[in-house]
Amino acid sequence: MKIEDFDFHGKEFQFGSLAYIMEKNGFIHEGQWDYERVTFDYKMLDKTDDATYFLRFQAVAAEGEIPKEDAKVQLMTPFLGRHYYPHGVEYDEDFPDKIVTKCKNKIETVYNELVEANK
């Protein structure tokens, strides 16, 4: 599920600022060895239906190489998925309102911090 309530798509940010803000807000970026693309994941556990959800932000290098702090990256529209073991993450689902609301709140926080950092 793409979350398109925010104006992220195509916006450019310095990778160092982006990585700091994402990690500060609980997103992880680990185990990725790619100089052109990056993914940040925020994991949510829902004990009511024993489900694991991921809010995912992806970006591509616009200038320089990831993970250099001065590289410029272009953000893509964030999306939400549910993990199914052992198959992986599915994105074309009906998601609980509480999970969607939590994602929108998290995205709003990240968005505001990115805008402030790039003034």
N, CA, C and O of each residue as an XYZ file, in Angstrom:
476
protein
N       0.847     -1.174      0.000
C       0.000      0.000      0.000
C       0.895      1.240      0.000
O       1.662      1.469      0.935
N       0.782      2.018     -1.046
C       1.505      3.285     -1.076
C       0.780      4.294     -0.195
O      -0.450      4.353     -0.177
N       1.556      5.082      0.532
C       0.974      6.124      1.379
C       1.323      7.453      0.729
O       2.435      7.964      0.870
N       0.349      7.999      0.017
C       0.599      9.147     -0.849
C       0.087     10.471     -0.288
O      -0.092     11.433     -1.034
N      -0.146     10.522      1.007
C      -0.658     11.747      1.628
C       0.416     12.809      1.825
O       0.118     13.916      2.276
N       1.657     12.483      1.493
C       2.779     13.390      1.729
C       3.540     13.605      0.428
O       3.540     12.746     -0.454
N       4.181     14.749      0.320
C       4.877     15.127     -0.910
C       6.351     14.728     -0.842
O       7.229     15.588     -0.761
N       6.618     13.418     -0.875
C       7.985     12.915     -0.816
C       8.567     12.631     -2.184
O       9.738     12.912     -2.439
N       7.759     12.080     -3.056
C       8.265     11.513     -4.296
C       9.094     12.523     -5.088
O       8.612     13.596     -5.452
N      10.340     12.160     -5.344
C      11.225     12.993     -6.146
C      11.987     14.058     -5.375
O      12.859     14.714     -5.944
N      11.685     14.247     -4.103
C      12.401     15.245     -3.296
C      13.823     14.740     -3.042
O      14.047     13.550     -2.824
N      14.778     15.677     -3.076
C      16.174     15.312     -2.847
C      16.645     15.763     -1.470
O      16.329     16.859     -1.007
N      17.414     14.881     -0.831
C      17.987     15.155      0.481
C      19.399     14.595      0.523
O      19.732     13.674     -0.222
N      20.227     15.155      1.394
C      21.551     14.582      1.603
C      21.395     13.277      2.362
O      20.618     13.183      3.313
N      22.145     12.271      1.928
C      22.024     10.960      2.550
C      22.326     11.007      4.046
O      21.643     10.350      4.831
N      23.334     11.771      4.450
C      23.689     11.853      5.872
C      22.536     12.342      6.727
O      22.268     11.778      7.787
N      21.847     13.392      6.275
C      20.687     13.923      7.011
C      19.552     12.912      7.028
O      18.924     12.684      8.062
N      19.297     12.311      5.875
C      18.225     11.324      5.772
C      18.484     10.148      6.709
O      17.597      9.745      7.461
N      19.691      9.601      6.668
C      20.017      8.440      7.503
C      19.878      8.781      8.985
O      19.342      7.985      9.757
N      20.353      9.950      9.385
C      20.261     10.364     10.789
C      18.797     10.462     11.237
O      18.426      9.944     12.290
N      17.983     11.126     10.433
C      16.570     11.323     10.787
C      15.817      9.998     10.805
O      15.002      9.758     11.697
N      16.082      9.146      9.836
C      15.388      7.859      9.791
C      15.766      6.994     10.997
O      14.895      6.414     11.646
N      17.048      6.912     11.291
C      17.481      6.089     12.420
C      16.968      6.656     13.743
O      16.597      5.904     14.643
N      16.949      7.976     13.856
C      16.427      8.631     15.063
C      14.954      8.284     15.284
O      14.486      8.249     16.422
N      14.230      8.031     14.203
C      12.800      7.725     14.279
C      12.501      6.230     14.233
O      11.361      5.830     13.997
N      13.523      5.402     14.460
C      13.296      3.972     14.602
C      13.393      3.150     13.336
O      13.105      1.954     13.366
N      13.789      3.747     12.227
C      13.947      3.003     10.979
C      15.319      2.334     10.962
O      16.280      2.849     11.535
N      15.397      1.192     10.306
C      16.680      0.507     10.182
C      17.123      0.478      8.727
O      16.315      0.417      7.801
N      18.430      0.523      8.567
C      19.075      0.408      7.253
C      20.273     -0.487      7.495
O      21.334     -0.025      7.916
N      20.099     -1.764      7.228
C      21.218     -2.659      7.503
C      21.306     -3.747      6.450
O      20.310     -4.169      5.862
N      22.518     -4.175      6.241
C      22.745     -5.295      5.345
C      22.527     -4.997      3.876
O      22.359     -5.920      3.079
N      22.527     -3.743      3.505
C      22.307     -3.406      2.096
C      23.616     -2.920      1.492
O      24.233     -1.984      2.002
N      24.028     -3.540      0.431
C      25.282     -3.184     -0.223
C      24.979     -2.709     -1.627
O      25.231     -3.415     -2.603
N      24.448     -1.528     -1.720
C      24.079     -0.952     -3.007
C      24.448      0.522     -2.982
O      24.097      1.233     -2.041
N      25.145      0.981     -3.996
C      25.578      2.379     -4.044
C      24.550      3.291     -4.706
O      24.716      4.510     -4.719
N      23.498      2.707     -5.251
C      22.509      3.495     -5.989
C      21.139      3.541     -5.336
O      20.349      4.439     -5.628
N      20.840      2.587     -4.452
C      19.519      2.514     -3.822
C      19.672      2.275     -2.329
O      20.659      1.709     -1.861
N      18.653      2.730     -1.595
C      18.646      2.501     -0.153
C      17.203      2.280      0.303
O      16.266      2.857     -0.248
N      17.049      1.436      1.315
C      15.739      1.180      1.910
C      15.849      1.335      3.423
O      16.783      0.836      4.050
N      14.877      2.033      3.990
C      14.758      2.168      5.441
C      13.444      1.522      5.850
O      12.398      1.822      5.274
N      13.490      0.636      6.842
C      12.304     -0.079      7.312
C      11.983      0.268      8.758
O      12.871      0.408      9.598
N      10.692      0.402      9.021
C      10.193      0.578     10.384
C       9.282     -0.614     10.670
O       8.255     -0.788     10.013
N       9.657     -1.429     11.646
C       8.935     -2.659     11.957
C       7.893     -2.412     13.039
O       8.170     -1.776     14.056
N       6.681     -2.930     12.798
C       5.587     -2.810     13.764
C       5.003     -4.194     14.032
O       4.677     -4.929     13.099
N       4.876     -4.542     15.297
C       4.271     -5.813     15.686
C       2.870     -5.542     16.209
O       2.668     -4.662     17.046
N       1.905     -6.306     15.710
C       0.523     -6.173     16.168
C       0.129     -7.475     16.845
O      -0.095     -8.490     16.185
N       0.049     -7.435     18.147
C      -0.235     -8.649     18.915
C      -1.696     -9.094     18.793
O      -2.005    -10.255     19.062
N      -2.602     -8.189     18.392
C      -4.014     -8.575     18.291
C      -4.245     -9.570     17.161
O      -5.105    -10.442     17.277
N      -3.489     -9.454     16.069
C      -3.643    -10.431     14.991
C      -2.325    -11.136     14.682
O      -2.173    -11.748     13.625
N      -1.371    -11.046     15.618
C      -0.072    -11.708     15.499
C       0.571    -11.433     14.137
O       1.002    -12.349     13.437
N       0.621    -10.157     13.784
C       1.141     -9.768     12.477
C       2.340     -8.839     12.623
O       2.475     -8.116     13.609
N       3.196     -8.881     11.621
C       4.338     -7.980     11.537
C       4.165     -7.121     10.295
O       3.962     -7.630      9.192
N       4.248     -5.817     10.492
C       4.104     -4.859      9.394
C       5.394     -4.067      9.241
O       6.138     -3.869     10.203
N       5.646     -3.618      8.019
C       6.809     -2.785      7.742
C       6.384     -1.537      6.990
O       5.711     -1.611      5.962
N       6.786     -0.390      7.519
C       6.684      0.870      6.794
C       8.033      1.034      6.113
O       9.070      0.999      6.775
N       8.027      1.210      4.808
C       9.268      1.194      4.035
C       9.434      2.482      3.236
O       8.530      2.919      2.523
N      10.611      3.072      3.377
C      11.025      4.220      2.569
C      12.154      3.763      1.663
O      13.093      3.112      2.122
N      12.073      4.095      0.385
C      13.166      3.819     -0.532
C      13.638      5.123     -1.144
O      12.882      6.088     -1.265
N      14.908      5.130     -1.529
C      15.486      6.295     -2.189
C      16.522      5.810     -3.192
O      17.072      4.716     -3.061
N      16.777      6.640     -4.191
C      17.802      6.337     -5.190
C      18.803      7.481     -5.217
O      18.456      8.636     -4.971
N      20.044      7.144     -5.517
C      21.090      8.161     -5.582
C      20.842      9.069     -6.781
O      20.644      8.598     -7.901
N      20.855     10.379     -6.530
C      20.723     11.363     -7.604
C      22.092     11.947     -7.941
O      22.354     12.360     -9.071
N      22.960     11.971     -6.921
C      24.304     12.520     -7.089
C      25.202     11.885     -6.035
O      24.882     11.932     -4.847
N      26.306     11.299     -6.442
C      27.202     10.632     -5.505
C      26.763      9.202     -5.250
O      25.855      8.685     -5.901
N      27.429      8.574     -4.288
C      27.153      7.177     -3.972
C      26.691      7.019     -2.527
O      27.219      7.653     -1.613
N      25.706      6.168     -2.345
C      25.250      5.776     -1.019
C      26.292      4.795     -0.484
O      26.649      3.886     -1.234
N      26.796      4.888      0.704
C      26.333      5.615      1.869
C      27.134      6.878      2.206
O      27.191      7.267      3.372
N      27.739      7.513      1.235
C      28.478      8.745      1.533
C      27.509      9.803      2.039
O      26.439     10.006      1.466
N      27.897     10.473      3.121
C      26.998     11.434      3.760
C      26.592     12.574      2.847
O      25.483     13.094      2.966
N      27.478     12.976      1.930
C      27.157     14.108      1.063
C      26.437     13.696     -0.222
O      26.130     14.549     -1.056
N      26.165     12.403     -0.392
C      25.405     11.954     -1.563
C      23.994     12.530     -1.499
O      23.405     12.633     -0.424
N      23.462     12.903     -2.654
C      22.074     13.363     -2.711
C      21.214     12.200     -3.174
O      21.519     11.526     -4.159
N      20.129     11.982     -2.436
C      19.216     10.897     -2.778
C      17.819     11.450     -3.011
O      17.413     12.456     -2.429
N      17.107     10.762     -3.876
C      15.729     11.136     -4.202
C      14.797     10.140     -3.528
O      14.877      8.936     -3.771
N      13.916     10.652     -2.683
C      12.967      9.781     -1.983
C      11.836      9.347     -2.898
O      11.436     10.061     -3.818
N      11.336      8.156     -2.617
C      10.184      7.635     -3.333
C       9.006      7.600     -2.356
O       9.180      7.803     -1.155
N       7.839      7.347     -2.870
C       6.636      7.291     -2.040
C       6.756      6.144     -1.034
O       7.037      5.013     -1.431
N       6.548      6.411      0.266
C       6.633      5.337      1.263
C       5.478      4.347      1.097
O       4.412      4.695      0.589
N       5.712      3.115      1.535
C       4.657      2.119      1.435
C       4.671      1.186      2.630
O       5.654      1.088      3.364
N       3.540      0.501      2.801
C       3.285     -0.361      3.947
C       3.085     -1.786      3.466
O       2.409     -2.030      2.466
N       3.681     -2.724      4.193
C       3.510     -4.126      3.848
C       3.361     -4.988      5.089
O       3.726     -4.590      6.195
N       2.816     -6.179      4.878
C       2.679     -7.151      5.965
C       3.565     -8.344      5.645
O       3.580     -8.848      4.522
N       4.306     -8.785      6.664
C       5.214     -9.916      6.480
C       4.486    -11.234      6.711
O       3.761    -11.401      7.692
N       4.695    -12.164      5.786
C       4.177    -13.528      5.914
C       5.360    -14.481      5.856
O       6.094    -14.510      4.868
N       5.542    -15.255      6.908
C       6.620    -16.232      6.920
C       6.157    -17.476      6.196
O       5.026    -17.903      6.430
N       6.925    -18.067      5.360
C       8.266    -17.759      4.888
C       8.274    -17.001      3.559
O       9.320    -16.896      2.919
N       7.148    -16.482      3.144
C       7.025    -15.935      1.789
C       7.586    -14.533      1.607
O       8.077    -14.202      0.528
N       7.524    -13.716      2.626
C       8.037    -12.349      2.500
C       6.961    -11.322      2.787
O       5.990    -11.600      3.490
N       7.143    -10.132      2.235
C       6.260     -9.002      2.522
C       5.268     -8.805      1.380
O       5.647     -8.772      0.209
N       3.997     -8.674      1.740
C       2.925     -8.411      0.778
C       2.445     -6.978      0.961
O       2.253     -6.519      2.087
N       2.251     -6.277     -0.147
C       1.877     -4.862     -0.090
C       0.444     -4.596     -0.523
O      -0.098     -3.529     -0.232
N      -0.167     -5.527     -1.199
C      -1.521     -5.334     -1.718
C      -2.518     -5.986     -0.768
O      -3.051     -7.058     -1.053
N      -2.763     -5.332      0.358
C      -3.588     -5.887      1.429
C      -4.560     -4.835      1.935
O      -4.450     -3.656      1.596
N      -5.499     -5.267      2.738
C      -6.294     -4.347      3.550
C      -5.611     -4.301      4.910
O      -5.475     -5.323      5.583
N      -5.183     -3.103      5.307
C      -4.438     -2.949      6.550
C      -5.341     -2.375      7.635
O      -6.226     -1.571      7.343
N      -5.123     -2.786      8.893
C      -5.914     -2.231      9.999
C      -5.726     -0.716     10.092
O      -4.630     -0.197      9.882
N      -6.811     -0.025     10.409
C      -6.763      1.440     10.516
C      -5.697      1.910     11.494
O      -5.020      2.908     11.249
N      -5.548      1.188     12.611
C      -4.566      1.620     13.613
C      -3.142      1.559     13.063
O      -2.305      2.379     13.440
N      -2.859      0.618     12.194
C      -1.523      0.512     11.587
C      -1.323      1.626     10.568
O      -0.260      2.245     10.526
N      -2.333      1.884      9.752
C      -2.244      2.963      8.757
C      -2.066      4.310      9.459
O      -1.258      5.132      9.029
N      -2.817      4.534     10.532
C      -2.698      5.789     11.291
C      -1.306      5.928     11.890
O      -0.709      7.003     11.836
N      -0.790      4.850     12.458
C       0.560      4.888     13.025
C       1.588      5.228     11.945
O       2.512      6.004     12.186
N       1.426      4.652     10.767
C       2.340      4.940      9.654
C       2.266      6.404      9.240
O       3.296      7.047      9.038
N       1.070      6.923      9.115
C       0.916      8.326      8.709
C       1.527      9.268      9.739
O       2.138     10.272      9.374
N       1.370      8.955     11.014
C       1.987      9.774     12.066
C       3.507      9.718     11.981
O       4.178     10.740     12.124
N       4.047      8.533     11.749
C       5.498      8.363     11.635
C       6.015      9.105     10.403
O       7.053      9.764     10.465
N       5.301      9.002      9.293
C       5.703      9.689      8.061
C       5.674     11.196      8.259
O       6.580     11.899      7.810
N       4.647     11.694      8.924
C       4.547     13.135      9.166
C       5.733     13.635      9.991
O       6.289     14.695      9.703
N       6.116     12.879     11.007
C       7.271     13.252     11.829
C       8.538     13.299     10.981
O       9.294     14.269     11.042
N       8.767     12.260     10.197
C       9.954     12.200      9.333
C       9.932     13.347      8.326
O      10.944     14.017      8.118
N       8.791     13.565      7.713
C       8.663     14.630      6.708
C       9.015     15.990      7.310
O       9.802     16.742      6.735
N       8.434     16.301      8.463
C       8.700     17.591      9.111
C      10.172     17.749      9.476
O      10.736     18.832      9.319
N      10.793     16.689      9.956
C      12.210     16.761     10.317
C      13.093     16.922      9.083
O      14.088     17.645      9.127
N      12.743     16.261      7.990
C      13.521     16.403      6.756
C      13.409     17.812      6.188
O      14.403     18.391      5.750
N      12.200     18.360      6.195
C      11.997     19.723      5.695
C      12.796     20.704      6.548
O      13.452     21.600      6.018
N      12.741     20.535      7.865
C      13.470     21.430      8.775
C      14.983     21.321      8.563
O      15.687     22.331      8.582
N      15.476     20.107      8.364
C      16.918     19.894      8.189
C      17.429     20.438      6.861
O      18.623     20.699      6.712
N      16.535     20.607      5.904
C      16.959     21.033      4.571
C      16.537     22.450      4.234
O      16.395     22.794      3.060
N      16.338     23.269      5.244
C      15.993     24.682      5.013
C      17.221     25.455      4.611
O      17.141     26.660      4.372
